[in-house]
Amino acid sequence: MIGVFVLVAAVLIFAVAAAVIGREARRLDARPSEGVVDLDAAVQWVAQHLPFEVSAVLSYDDVRRILDWHLEFLRSRSMSSNGHGPNDGGQVVVGGAETAEYVLMRSESEGSGYTPSQVHAVLEAQMAYLETTGAVGPVDGTGD
């Protein structure tokens, strides 16, 4: 008799666990994947995809510094988070003059002296990297 109760309890526990796991799998499948950026890989990729005139001047450390400042800018705008930020999952638009201005301002304040063309080249290559890895997608033309 005890064996029957143990068997019924085991079946019930398995059924509940399967239902919960199935529900979570469907919920996660419905959400778009969140891109995760490996900064070391990003630095390598971006540095290798810069125009010659920029890559001849910037070192890997320079590229990393510019990428760090760009990520700092995104975090300050709540666009980059650890999964617990205020971003509600809606569309996030990145890029533009404001980003480059922030990086140039940081460059000037640290005495790095990067030129606008160098910063723009690094930021463009970074956006290409983010698109390649799936961390960002193309512009949505819905007009929302």
C-alpha positions in Angstrom: 0.0 0.0 0.0 2.8 2.4 0.9 4.4 1.5 -2.5 1.3 2.7 -4.3 1.3 6.0 -2.5 5.0 6.5 -3.2 4.4 5.7 -6.9 1.4 8.1 -7.1 3.3 10.9 -5.4 6.3 10.4 -7.7 4.0 10.6 -10.8 2.3 13.7 -9.4 5.6 15.4 -8.7 6.9 14.5 -12.2 3.7 15.8 -13.8 3.9 19.2 -11.9 7.6 19.5 -12.8 7.0 18.8 -16.5 4.1 21.3 -16.6 6.2 24.0 -15.0 9.2 23.4 -17.2 7.0 23.3 -20.3 5.4 26.6 -19.4 8.7 28.3 -18.8 10.2 26.9 -22.0 7.2 28.3 -24.0 7.5 31.7 -22.2 11.3 31.9 -22.9 10.8 30.8 -26.5 8.3 33.6 -27.1 10.8 36.3 -26.0 13.5 37.5 -28.3 17.0 36.4 -27.3 19.1 38.9 -25.4 22.5 39.4 -27.0 25.5 39.1 -24.7 28.7 40.9 -25.7 32.1 39.4 -25.0 34.2 42.5 -24.8 37.5 40.8 -25.6 35.9 39.3 -28.8 34.4 42.6 -29.6 37.7 44.4 -29.4 39.4 41.8 -31.6 36.6 41.9 -34.2 36.2 45.7 -34.2 40.0 46.3 -34.5 40.2 43.9 -37.4 37.3 45.6 -39.3 38.5 49.2 -39.0 39.6 51.1 -42.1 43.3 51.0 -42.6 43.9 54.7 -41.8 42.2 54.2 -38.4 43.7 50.8 -37.6 47.2 52.2 -38.4 46.8 54.7 -35.5 44.7 53.0 -32.9 45.9 50.1 -30.8 43.8 47.3 -29.3 43.9 49.2 -26.0 42.6 52.3 -27.8 39.7 50.3 -29.3 38.9 48.8 -25.9 38.8 52.2 -24.3 36.4 53.6 -26.9 34.2 50.5 -26.6 34.2 50.9 -22.8 33.1 54.5 -23.1 30.4 53.5 -25.5 29.1 50.8 -23.1 29.3 53.4 -20.3 27.1 55.7 -22.4 24.6 52.9 -23.1 24.4 52.0 -19.4 23.8 55.6 -18.5 20.8 55.6 -20.8 19.6 52.2 -19.3 20.3 50.5 -22.6 22.7 47.9 -21.3 21.8 46.0 -18.2 22.3 42.8 -16.3 18.7 41.8 -16.8 17.4 43.8 -13.9 17.4 47.3 -15.4 14.5 49.6 -16.1 14.3 48.5 -19.8 10.8 47.1 -20.2 11.7 45.1 -23.2 10.5 47.7 -25.7 12.5 49.0 -28.6 15.8 50.6 -27.9 17.4 52.9 -30.5 21.2 53.3 -30.3 23.7 55.2 -32.4 23.8 58.7 -33.7 25.7 61.9 -32.9 24.9 61.8 -29.1 26.9 58.6 -28.7 29.9 59.8 -30.6 29.8 63.2 -28.7 29.8 61.3 -25.4 32.8 59.2 -26.4 34.7 62.3 -27.8 33.9 64.2 -24.5 35.3 61.3 -22.5 38.4 61.1 -24.8 39.0 64.8 -24.3 38.5 64.6 -20.5 41.0 61.8 -20.3 43.5 63.4 -22.6 43.3 60.6 -25.2 42.9 62.9 -28.2 40.9 60.6 -30.4 39.6 62.3 -33.6 36.0 62.2 -34.6 36.8 60.0 -37.6 38.5 57.5 -35.4 35.6 57.4 -32.9 33.0 57.1 -35.7 35.0 54.3 -37.3 35.2 52.3 -34.1 31.5 52.9 -33.3 30.4 51.9 -36.8 32.5 48.7 -36.6 31.1 48.0 -33.1 27.5 48.3 -34.5 28.4 45.9 -37.3 29.8 43.5 -34.7 26.6 43.7 -32.6 24.5 43.0 -35.7 26.7 40.1 -36.6 26.4 38.5 -33.2 22.7 39.2 -33.0 22.9 41.5 -30.0 21.1 44.2 -32.0 18.8 44.0 -35.0 18.0 46.2 -37.9 15.9 49.3 -37.6 12.2 48.4 -37.4 10.3 50.3 -40.1 6.9 50.1 -38.3 7.1 53.8 -37.2 6.0 53.0 -33.7 
